[in-house]
Amino acid sequence: MIKEYFFRRGRRYASKWTVLFIDLCIVSVSFILAYFIRFNLSFNFDVQSLWAQLPVVVFLFLLAFLISGSYKGVVRHTGIKDVYAIFNAVCLASIGAIGTVLANRYLEVVDGFTIPLSIIIINSLLTFITLATSRYVFKICYENLMNNNTGPTKNLIIYGAGESGIITYNTLTNHSQMGVKVIGFVDNNLQKVGKQINGVKVFDKSILTREFVKFHNISEVIFSIQTISPKQLRTLVNEIVDLPVKVKIVPPVEDWINGELKVSQIKRVQIEDLLDRPPIEIKNSKVMKDFDEKVIMVTGGAGSIGSELVRQICKYNYRSLIVIDQAESALYDLQQELKQAGFFNFLPIVGDIRDKNKMRVLFEEHRPDRIFHAAAYKHVPLMEQNPYEAVKINVAGTKTIVDLSVEYNVEKFVFVSTDKAVNPTNIMGATKRIAEMYISCRQQEGKTKFITTRFGNVLGSNGSVIPLFRKQIEKGGPLTVTHKDITRYFMTIPEASQLVLEAGAMGKGGEIFIFDMGESVKIMDLAKNMIRLSGLHYPDDIDIKVTGLRPGEKLYEELLANGENTLPTYHDKIMISKVREIDYSKTRTMIDELCISNLFFKDNVVQLMKSIVPEYISNNSDFCKLDNKKDQDLGQKKPSKAEYLN
């Protein structure tokens, strides 16, 4: 019954007045005990004097408690600051008692009233020890009672014995519903190894072995190091990913809620935290000045990149923001998110960029100064089966927005492209490359500055490999990888959006900006790391199945096409691609023909695309036959797959 009562009332706090009353009772008992101790546990003292002195002592302690506020602390979360408050209160009351005795001795306010100095000292020691001990005992009893009602205890290790690690320990242990036990701290500082923090031993990282983890039944390792870099974190995580534990991390202190760490903020280490390069930081940003009092339009504004662009643009001092997307539900979700975040100066519009009449109305009404064109179909296998839709959105839709931009004198047009547009092997990549080429053609006309950005796969975007692997892990596997040697470049959604915004600000027209994303990542290694970070083992717990390359899929991606090289910018991670020259008149004529052709005849459409983009060579696709036919017509032999990859 008692346990059930406390468990039901576990989230209720004891009244501070109740705590104050109990503290005064402890003071009274301590004062009486002080007399017994002073007179060798006997009654050889004036009991009448004791009863006369007791109310004065209790009153002095009452004043001291009120001044120090020692009774206001939550008893079950008693910490060192609460002990300091008790100490201050006891010292203040003792000084008050001595002052009262001395004052009465010289002023004789109360005849014969005095308290022996030894009694005051003994009472002070007893009161301090009893008050501190009572709080500690209550705290331990409460934690044990709560832990007995919340299931089995979870054992864990905190990696980092610095200030952040200690805060993490206090946060976990003070959360009575967690049912956790910190087995120890791990730290690389040899001066800390072997010592104890709050009674918990600090170990060297060498103890993190399978035997140690199994013996202590450790289920989690929490990294709590504020000054750690992604490279250091990756190194440390790689040392323990083979252990049967979940790996978690404490967020940076600036992300703590009101400066305090919450248990809910301690998250699993994500694969994004282990990128094989430092995160991109735009320090010399020109975006603020570029957006000042401008009308900005974002197409595809509810997609992965588009929505992050909108989130970041909302922080600037623009005049108005028009967000266009044909996905009604996703656009509604973004609208609600922005409203809850306190952003209201934006206009969400459900619309299709292929609808030239509606787009013209929007341009006529809002007269945008900046356009960020992120609307596109991007899934390679789906577009390989649906070239009609790929061309209509990625080429014809882009053409519509580009033409209107020139017609309505838009100052800057920023196009979100992809590394798949470089030496394309699939429909999606080819359509994006054709869109790039059309933009280059229109750059020669009007005052609009056309800017293109290219980057690789975006971590966490809709349809990317990371969310797919997470879902497969949740279902128990297997993880599907199309080829054991396939590699990809990766960047985070915020990084991609920063690149697009910064390119728009620095661009003067006609550039293709590319991003130094470090080394490409092997997807097989990515899958294995995600399994390990989930606390599982490959292949014992979850297997990886190689399914074969999908239609149009490359083994690797490129950021530069044949005949292209780069020029530097003021940011060492952003470069300008010098593209090969094209015949603008001929290219524009062919693109116009592509957009008005009967797109339901796939082969004719794809053949025309290959004519516009000579480097477009299909891979693992039904359209490979068109390359074979072209080679036969030219009297050439098509290179083998191995020759192509080399």
For each residue, the residues with C-beta under 8 A, 3 or more apart:
1: 4 5
2: 5 6
3: 6 7 145 148 149
4: 1 7 8
5: 1 2 8 9
6: 2 3 9 10 142 145 146
7: 3 4 10 145 146 149
8: 4 5
9: 5 6 12
10: 6 7 146 176 177
11:
12: 9
13: 74
14: 18 19 75
15: 18 19
16: 19 20 71 72
17: 20 21 71
18: 14 15 21 22
19: 14 15 16 22 23 71 72 73 75
20: 16 17 23 24 62 65 71
21: 17 18 24 25
22: 18 19 25 26 134
23: 19 20 26 27 61 65 70 71 131
24: 20 21 27 28 58 61 62 65
25: 21 22 28 29
26: 22 23 29 30 127 130 131 134
27: 23 24 30 31 57 58 61 93 123 127
28: 24 25 31 32 54 58
29: 25 26 32 33 130
30: 26 27 33 34 123 126 127 130
31: 27 28 34 35 50 53 54 57 58 119 123 127
32: 28 29 35 36 50 54
33: 29 30 36 37 126
34: 30 31 37 38 119 122 123 126
35: 31 32 38 39 45 50 119
36: 32 33 39 41 42
37: 33 34 40 41 122 126
38: 34 35 45 116 118 119 122
39: 35 36 42 43 44 45
40: 37 44
41: 36 37
42: 36 39
43: 39 47
44: 39 40
45: 35 38 39 49 50
46: 49 50
47: 43 50 51
48: 51 52
49: 45 46 52 53 112
50: 31 32 35 45 46 47 53 54
51: 47 48 54
52: 48 49 55 56 113
53: 31 49 50 56 57 113 115
54: 28 31 32 50 51 57 58
55: 52 58 59
56: 52 53 59 60 97 100 113
57: 27 31 53 54 60 61 93 97 115 123
58: 24 27 28 31 54 55 61 62
59: 55 56 62 63
60: 56 57 63 64 93 96 97 100
61: 23 24 27 57 58 64 65 89 90 93 127
62: 20 24 58 59 65 66
63: 59 60 66 67 92 93 96
64: 60 61 67 68 88 89 90 92 93 96
65: 20 23 24 61 62 68 69 70 71 89
66: 62 63 69
67: 63 64 89 92
68: 64 65 85 86 88 89 92
69: 65 66 72 85
70: 23 65 73 82 85 86 88 89 131
71: 16 17 19 20 23 65
72: 16 19 69
73: 19 70 77 78 81 82 85 135
74: 13 77 78
75: 14 19 78 135 138 139 142
76: 138 139 142 143 176
77: 73 74 139 174
78: 73 74 75 82 83 135 136 138 139
79: 82 83 170
80: 83 84
81: 73 84 85
82: 70 73 78 79 85 86 135
83: 78 79 80 86 87 132
84: 80 81 87 88
85: 68 69 70 73 81 82 88 89
86: 68 70 82 83 89 90 128 131 132 135
87: 83 84 90 91 128
88: 64 68 70 84 85 91 92
89: 61 64 65 67 68 70 85 86 92 93
90: 61 64 86 87 93 94 124 127 128 131
91: 87 88 94 95 124
92: 63 64 67 68 88 89 95 96
93: 27 57 60 61 63 64 89 90 96 97 124 127
94: 90 91 97 98 120 121 123 124
95: 91 92 98 99
96: 60 63 64 92 93 99 100
97: 56 57 60 93 94 100 101 115 120
98: 94 95 101 102 117 120
99: 95 96 102 103
100: 56 60 96 97 103 104 115
101: 97 98 104 105 113 114 115 120
102: 98 99 105 106
103: 99 100 106 107 109
104: 100 101 107 108 109 110 113 114
105: 101 102 108 114
106: 102 103
107: 103 104
108: 104 105 111
109: 103 104 113
110: 104 113
111: 108
112: 49
113: 52 53 56 101 104 109 110
114: 101 104 105
115: 53 57 97 100 101 119 120
116: 38 119 120
117: 98 120 121
118: 38 121 122
119: 31 34 35 38 115 116 122 123
120: 94 97 98 101 115 116 117 123 124
121: 94 117 118 124 125
122: 34 37 38 118 119 125 126
123: 27 30 31 34 57 94 119 120 126 127
124: 90 91 93 94 120 121 127 128
125: 121 122 128 129
126: 30 33 34 37 122 123 129 130
127: 26 27 30 31 61 90 93 123 124 130 131
128: 86 87 90 124 125 131 132
129: 125 126 132 133
130: 26 29 30 126 127 133 134
131: 23 26 70 86 90 127 128 134 135
132: 83 86 128 129 135 136
133: 129 130 136 137
134: 22 26 130 131 137 138
135: 73 75 78 82 86 131 132 138 139
136: 78 132 133 139 140
137: 133 134 140 141
138: 75 76 78 134 135 141 142
139: 75 76 77 78 135 136 142 143
140: 136 137 143 144
141: 137 138 144 145
142: 6 75 76 138 139 145 146 176
143: 76 139 140 146 147 173 176
144: 140 141 147 148
145: 3 6 7 141 142 148 149
146: 6 7 10 142 143 149 150 176 177
147: 143 144 150 153 176 179
148: 3 144 145
149: 3 7 145 146
150: 146 147 176 177 178 179
151: 179
152: 179
153: 147 179 180 181
154: 178 179 180 181 219 220
155: 180 181 183 216 217 218 219
156: 172 180 181 182 183 218 219 220 221 222
157: 182 183 184 185 186 208 218 220 221 222 245
158: 161 165 168 169 182 184 185 186 222 224
159: 165 185 186 187 205 221 222 223 224 225 236
160: 164 165 168 185 186 187 223 224 225
161: 158 165 166 185 186 187 189 192 197 202
162: 165 166 187 224 225 226
163: 166 167 226
164: 160 167 168 224 225 226 250 253
165: 158 159 160 161 162 168 169 185 187 197 224 225
166: 161 162 163 169 170 197 198
167: 163 164 170 171 224 261
168: 158 160 164 165 171 172 222 224 250 261 266
169: 158 165 166 172 173 182 185 197 198 200
170: 79 166 167 173 174 198
171: 167 168 174 175 261 262 263 266
172: 156 168 169 175 178 180 182 263
173: 143 169 170 180 182 198
174: 77 170 171
175: 171 172 178 180 263
176: 10 76 142 143 146 147 150
177: 10 146 150
178: 150 154 172 175 263
179: 147 150 151 152 153 154
180: 153 154 155 156 172 173 175
181: 153 154 155 156
182: 156 157 158 169 172 173 185 200
183: 155 156 157 200 216 218
184: 157 158 200 201 202 203 207
185: 157 158 159 160 161 165 169 182 192 197 200 201 202 203
186: 157 158 159 160 161 202 203 204 205 207 208 221
187: 159 160 161 162 165 192 193 202 203 204 205
188: 204 205
189: 161 192 193
190: 193 204
191:
192: 161 185 187 189 195 202
193: 187 189 190 202 203 204
194: 201 202
195: 192 201 202
196: 199 200 201 202
197: 161 165 166 169 185 200 202
198: 166 169 170 173
199: 196
200: 169 182 183 184 185 196 197
201: 184 185 194 195 196
202: 161 184 185 186 187 192 193 194 195 196 197
203: 184 185 186 187 193 207
204: 186 187 188 190 193 207
205: 159 186 187 188 208 236 239
206: 209
207: 184 186 203 204 212
208: 157 186 205 212 213 221 239 240 243
209: 206 212 213 243
210: 213 214 242 243 244
211: 214 215
212: 207 208 209 215 216 218
213: 208 209 210 216 217 218 243 244 245
214: 210 211 217 244
215: 211 212
216: 155 183 212 213
217: 155 213 214
218: 155 156 157 183 212 213 221 245
219: 154 155 156 245 246 535
220: 154 156 157 245 246 247 248
221: 156 157 159 186 208 218 240 243 245 246 247 248
222: 156 157 158 159 168 248 249 250 266
223: 159 160 228 233 236 237 247 248 249 250 269
224: 158 159 160 162 164 165 167 168 249 250
225: 159 160 162 164 165 228
226: 162 163 164 250 252 253
227:
228: 223 225 232 233 236
229: 232 233 278
230: 233 234 273 274 275 277 278 279
231: 234 235 278
232: 228 229 235 236
233: 223 228 229 230 236 237 249 269 273 274
234: 230 231 237 238 273 274 276
235: 231 232 238 239
236: 159 205 223 228 232 233 239 240
237: 223 233 234 240 241 247 269 274 533
238: 234 235 241
239: 205 208 235 236
240: 208 221 236 237 243 245 247
241: 237 238 247 529 532 533
242: 210 532 537
243: 208 209 210 213 221 240
244: 210 213 214 535 537
245: 157 213 218 219 220 221 240 535
246: 219 220 221 268 533 534 535
247: 220 221 223 237 240 241 268 269 533 535
248: 220 221 222 223 266 267 268 269
249: 222 223 224 233 266 267 268 269 273
250: 164 168 222 223 224 226 261 265 266
251: 255 256 265 266 267
252: 226 255
253: 164 226 256 259
254:
255: 251 252 265
256: 251 253 259 260 261 262 265
257: 260 261 262 265
258:
259: 253 256
260: 256 257
261: 167 168 171 250 256 257 265 266
262: 171 256 257 265
263: 171 172 175 178 266
264:
265: 250 251 255 256 257 261 262
266: 168 171 222 248 249 250 251 261 263
267: 248 249 251 270
268: 246 247 248 249 533 534
269: 223 233 237 247 248 249 273 274 533
270: 267 273 274 533
271: 274 459 466 526 529 530 533
272: 275 459 460 466 492
273: 230 233 234 249 269 270
274: 230 233 234 237 269 270 271 529
275: 230 272 279 459 490 491 492 518
276: 234 518 519 521
277: 230 517 518 519
278: 229 230 231
279: 230 275 492 495
280: 491 495 498 499 515 573
281:
282: 285 287 498 502 571
283:
284: 570 571
285: 282 288 502 505
286: 289 290 502 505 506
287: 282 290 291 316 501 502 504 505
288: 285 291 292 316 317
289: 286 292 505
290: 286 287 294 370 504 505
291: 287 288 294 296 313 316 317 318 370
292: 288 289 316 317 318
293: 317 318 319
294: 290 291 318 319 369 370 411
295: 318 319 320 321 322 366 367 368 369 370
296: 291 313 318 320 321 322 368 369 370 371 372
297: 321 322 324 362 366 368 370 371 372
298: 301 306 309 310 313 321 322 323 324 371 372 374
299: 306 324 325 353 371 372 373 374 375 401
300: 303 305 306 324 325 353 373 374 375 376 416
301: 298 306 307 309 310 323 324 325 331 334 348 374
302: 306 307 323 325 327 330 331 333 334
303: 300 306 307 325 327 330 374 375 461 462
304: 307 308 458 460 461 462 464 493
305: 300 308 309 374 416 458 461 493 496 497 500
306: 298 299 300 301 302 303 309 310 323 325 372 374 375
307: 301 302 303 304 310 311 330 334
308: 304 305 311 312 493 494 496 497
309: 298 301 305 306 312 313 372 374 497 500 501
310: 298 301 306 307 313 314 321 323 334 338 346
311: 307 308 314 315 338 497
312: 308 309 315 316 494 497 498 501
313: 291 296 298 309 310 316 318 321 372 501
314: 310 311 321 338 341 343 345 346
315: 311 312
316: 287 288 291 292 312 313
317: 288 291 292 293
318: 291 292 293 294 295 296 313 321 345
319: 293 294 295
320: 295 296 345 346 347 366
321: 295 296 297 298 310 313 314 318 345 346 347
322: 295 296 297 298 346 347 349 362 366 368
323: 298 301 302 306 310 331 334 346 347 348 349
324: 297 298 299 300 301 349 351 353 362 375
325: 299 300 301 302 303 306 330 331 348 349 350 351 375
326: 350 351 352 353 375
327: 302 303 330 331
328: 331 332 350
329: 332 333
330: 302 303 307 325 327 333 334
331: 301 302 323 325 327 328 334 335 348 350
332: 328 329 335 336 348
333: 302 329 330 336 337
334: 301 302 307 310 323 330 331 337 338 348
335: 331 332 338 339 348
336: 332 333 339 340
337: 333 334 340 341
338: 310 311 314 334 335 341 343 344 346
339: 335 336 342 343 344
340: 336 337
341: 314 337 338
342: 339
343: 314 338 339 346
344: 338 339
345: 314 318 320 321
346: 310 314 320 321 322 323 338 343
347: 320 321 322 323 366
348: 301 323 325 331 332 334 335
349: 322 323 324 325 362
350: 325 326 328 331
351: 324 325 326 355 358 359 362
352: 326 355 358 397
353: 299 300 324 326 359 375 393 397 398 400 401
354: 392 393 396 397 400
355: 351 352 358 359
356: 359 360 400 404
357: 360 361
358: 351 352 355 361 362
359: 351 353 355 356 362 363 400 401 404
360: 356 357 363 364 404
361: 357 358 364 365
362: 297 322 324 349 351 358 359 365 366
363: 359 360 366 367 368 404 405 407 408
364: 360 361 367 408
365: 361 362
366: 295 297 320 322 347 362 363
367: 295 363 364 408
368: 295 296 297 322 363 371 408 410
369: 294 295 296 410 411 412
370: 290 291 294 295 296 297 410 411 412 414 504
371: 296 297 298 299 368 401 405 410 412 413 414
372: 296 297 298 299 306 309 313 414 416 500 501 504
373: 299 300 398 401 413 414 415 416
374: 298 299 300 301 303 305 306 309 416 500
375: 299 300 303 306 324 325 326 353 393 397 401
376: 300 393 394 397 398 416 432
377: 382 383 386 389 390 393 394 428
378: 383 418 428 463
379: 382 383 428 463
380: 383 384 420 426 427 428 429 550 551 552 553
381: 384 385 550 551 552 553
382: 377 379 385 386
383: 377 378 379 380 386 387 389 390 426 427 428 431 552
384: 380 381 387 426 427 428 550 551 552 621 622 623
385: 381 382 551
386: 377 382 383 389 390
387: 383 384 390 391 427 599 602 605 606 609
388: 391 392 599 600 602 605
389: 377 383 386 392 393
390: 377 383 386 387 393 394 395 427 428 431
391: 387 388 394 395 396 431 594 595 599 605 609
392: 354 388 389 395 396 397 599
393: 353 354 375 376 377 389 390 396 397
394: 376 377 390 391 397 398 428 431 432 434 435
395: 390 391 392 398 399 431 434 435 438 591 594 595
396: 354 391 392 393 399 400 595
397: 352 353 354 375 376 392 393 394 400 401
398: 353 373 376 394 395 401 402 415 435 438 439
399: 395 396 402 403 435 438 591 595
400: 353 354 356 359 396 397 403 404
401: 299 353 359 371 373 375 397 398 404 405 413
402: 398 399 405 406 413 438 439 442 450
403: 399 400 406 407 442
404: 356 359 360 363 400 401 407 408 410
405: 363 371 401 402 408 410 413 448 450
406: 402 403 409 410 442 445 446 448
407: 363 403 404
408: 363 364 367 368 404 405
409: 406 446 447 448
410: 368 369 370 371 404 405 406 413 448
411: 294 369 370 447 448 449
412: 369 370 371 448 449 451 504 507 509
413: 371 373 401 402 405 410 439 448 449 450 451
414: 370 371 372 373 451 452 453 500 503 504 507
415: 373 398 435 436 439 450 451 452 453
416: 300 305 372 373 374 376 453 500
417: 421 432 435 436 452 453 454 512
418: 378 421 428 429 432 454 455 456
419: 422 454 455 456 489 557 558 559
420: 380 424 426 428 429 432 554 557
421: 417 418 424 429 430 432 433 436 454
422: 419 429 433 454 557 558 559 560 561
423: 558 561 562 615 616 617
424: 420 421 428 429 430 432 433 613 615 616
425: 429 552 553 554 616 617 618 619 621
426: 380 383 384 420 429 430 551 552 553 554 618 619 621
427: 380 383 384 387 390 430 431 552 606 609 623
428: 377 378 379 380 383 384 390 394 418 420 424 431 432 552
429: 380 418 420 421 422 424 425 426 432 433 552 616
430: 421 424 426 427 433 434 609 610 613 616
431: 383 390 391 394 395 427 428 434 435 609
432: 376 394 417 418 420 421 424 428 429 435 436
433: 421 422 424 429 430 436 437 613 616
434: 394 395 430 431 437 438 591 594 609 612 613
435: 394 395 398 399 415 417 431 432 438 439
436: 415 417 421 432 433 439 440 452 512
437: 433 434 440 441 582 587 591 612 613
438: 395 398 399 402 434 435 441 442 587 588 591
439: 398 402 413 415 435 436 442 443 450 452
440: 436 437 443 450 510 579 582 584
441: 437 438 444 582 584 587 588 591
442: 402 403 406 438 439 445 446 448 450
443: 439 440 448 449 450 509 510
444: 441 584
445: 406 442
446: 406 409 442
447: 409 411
448: 405 406 409 410 411 412 413 442 443 509
449: 411 412 413 443 507 508 509 510
450: 402 405 413 415 439 440 442 443 509 510
451: 412 413 414 415 503 504 507 509 510 511 513
452: 414 415 417 436 439 511 512 513
453: 414 415 416 417 499 500 503 512 513 514 515
454: 417 418 419 421 422 512 513 514 515 559 577
455: 418 419 458 489 491 496 499 514 515 517 559
456: 418 419 488 489 490 491 515 517 520 557 559
457: 461 464 465 488 489 490 491 557
458: 304 305 455 461 464 490 491 492 493 496
459: 271 272 275 464 466 490 491 492 493
460: 272 304 464 466 467 492 493
461: 303 304 305 457 458 464 493
462: 303 304 467
463: 378 379 467 468
464: 304 457 458 459 460 461 467 468
465: 457 468 469 488 523 526
466: 271 272 459 460 469 470 526 530
467: 460 462 463 464 470 471
468: 463 464 465 471 472 480
469: 465 466 472 473 479 526 527 530
470: 466 467 473 474 530
471: 467 468 474 475
472: 468 469 475 477 478 479 480 542
473: 469 470 476 477 479 530 531 534 536 542
474: 470 471
475: 471 472
476: 473 542
477: 472 473 531 541 542 543 544
478: 472 542 543 544 545
479: 469 472 473 527 530 531 542 543 544 545
480: 468 472 544 545 547
481: 484 486 523 524 527 544 545 546 547
482: 486 523 546 547 548 549 550 553
483: 486 523 546 548 549 555
484: 481 524 546
485: 522 524 555
486: 481 482 483 522 523 524 549 553 555 556
487: 520 521 522 523 555 556 557
488: 456 457 465 520 521 523 556 557
489: 419 455 456 457 517 518 520 521 557 559
490: 275 456 457 458 459 517 521
491: 275 280 455 456 457 458 459 495 496 499 515 517
492: 272 275 279 458 459 460 495 496
493: 304 305 308 458 459 460 461 496 497
494: 308 312 497 498
495: 279 280 491 492 498 499 515
496: 305 308 455 458 491 492 493 499 500
497: 305 308 309 311 312 493 494 500 501
498: 280 282 312 494 495 501 502
499: 280 453 455 491 495 496 502 503 513 515 574
500: 305 309 372 374 414 416 453 496 497 503 504
501: 287 309 312 313 372 497 498 504 505
502: 282 285 286 287 498 499 505 506 571 574
503: 414 451 453 499 500 506 507 511 513 574
504: 287 290 370 372 412 414 451 500 501 507
505: 285 286 287 289 290 501 502
506: 286 502 503 569 570 574
507: 412 414 449 451 503 504 511 513
508: 449 511
509: 412 443 448 449 450 451
510: 440 443 449 450 451
511: 451 452 503 507 508 576 577
512: 417 436 452 453 454 576 577 579
513: 451 452 453 454 499 503 507 569 574 575 576 577
514: 453 454 455 559 560 566 574 575 576 577
515: 280 453 454 455 456 491 495 499 559 573 574 575
516: 572 573 574 575
517: 277 455 456 489 490 491 520 559
518: 275 276 277 489
519: 276 277
520: 456 487 488 489 517 556 557
521: 276 487 488 489 490 525 526
522: 485 486 487 525 526
523: 465 481 482 483 486 487 488 526 527
524: 481 484 485 486 527 528 544
525: 521 522 528 529
526: 271 465 466 469 521 522 523 529 530
527: 469 479 481 523 524 530 531 538 544
528: 524 525 531 532 538 544
529: 241 271 274 525 526 532 533
530: 271 466 469 470 473 479 526 527 533 534
531: 473 477 479 527 528 534 536 537 538 541 542 544
532: 241 242 528 529 535 536 537 538
533: 237 241 246 247 268 269 270 271 529 530
534: 246 268 473 530 531 542
535: 219 244 245 246 247 532
536: 473 531 532 541 542
537: 242 244 531 532 540 541 542
538: 527 528 531 532 541 542 543 544
539: 542 543 544
540: 537
541: 477 531 536 537 538
542: 472 473 476 477 478 479 531 534 536 537 538 539
543: 477 478 479 538 539
544: 477 478 479 480 481 524 527 528 531 538 539
545: 478 479 480 481
546: 481 482 483 484
547: 480 481 482 550
548: 482 483
549: 482 483 486 553 555 619 620
550: 380 381 384 482 547 553 620
551: 380 381 384 385 426 620 621 622
552: 380 381 383 384 425 426 427 428 429 618 619 620 621
553: 380 381 425 426 482 486 549 550 619 620
554: 420 425 426 557 619
555: 483 485 486 487 549 645
556: 486 487 488 520 645
557: 419 420 422 456 457 487 488 489 520 554
558: 419 422 423 561
559: 419 422 454 455 456 489 514 515 517 577
560: 422 514 564 565 566 577
561: 422 423 558 564 579 580 615
562: 423 580 615
563: 579 580
564: 560 561 577 578 579 580
565: 560 577 578
566: 514 560 575 576 577 578
567: 575 576 578
568: 572 575 576
569: 506 513 574 575 576
570: 284 506
571: 282 284 502 574
572: 516 568
573: 280 515 516
574: 499 502 503 506 513 514 515 516 569 571
575: 513 514 515 516 566 567 568 569
576: 511 512 513 514 566 567 568 569
577: 454 511 512 513 514 559 560 564 565 566
578: 564 565 566 567
579: 440 512 561 563 564 582
580: 561 562 563 564
581:
582: 437 440 441 579 587
583: 586 587
584: 440 441 444 587 588
585: 588 589
586: 583 589 590
587: 437 438 441 582 583 584 590 591 612
588: 438 441 584 585 591 592
589: 585 586 592 593
590: 586 587 593 594 608 611 612
591: 395 399 434 437 438 441 587 588 594 595 612
592: 588 589 595 596
593: 589 590 596 597 608
594: 391 395 434 590 591 597 605 608 609 612
595: 391 395 396 399 591 592
596: 592 593
597: 593 594 604 605 608
598: 601 604
599: 387 388 391 392 605
600: 388
601: 598 604 605
602: 387 388 605 606 623
603: 606 607 623 626
604: 597 598 601 607 608
605: 387 388 391 594 597 599 601 602 608 609
606: 387 427 602 603 609 610 618 623 626
607: 603 604 610 611 626
608: 590 593 594 597 604 605 611 612
609: 387 391 427 430 431 434 594 605 606 612 613 616
610: 430 606 607 613 614 616 626 627 630
611: 590 607 608 614
612: 434 437 587 590 591 594 608 609
613: 424 430 433 434 437 609 610 616
614: 610 611
615: 423 424 561 562
616: 423 424 425 429 430 433 609 610 613
617: 423 425 627 644
618: 425 426 552 606 621 623 624 626 627
619: 425 426 549 552 553 554 624 641 644
620: 549 550 551 552 553 624
621: 384 425 426 551 552 618 624
622: 384 551 625
623: 384 427 602 603 606 618 626 627
624: 618 619 620 621 627 628
625: 622 628 629
626: 603 606 607 610 618 623 629 630
627: 610 617 618 623 624 630 631 638
628: 624 625 631 632 638
629: 625 626 632 633
630: 610 626 627 633 634
631: 627 628 634 636 637 638
632: 628 629 635 636
633: 629 630
634: 630 631
635: 632
636: 631 632
637: 631
638: 627 628 631
639: 643 644
640: 643 644
641: 619 644 645
642: 645 646
643: 639 640 646
644: 617 619 639 640 641
645: 555 556 641 642
646: 642 643
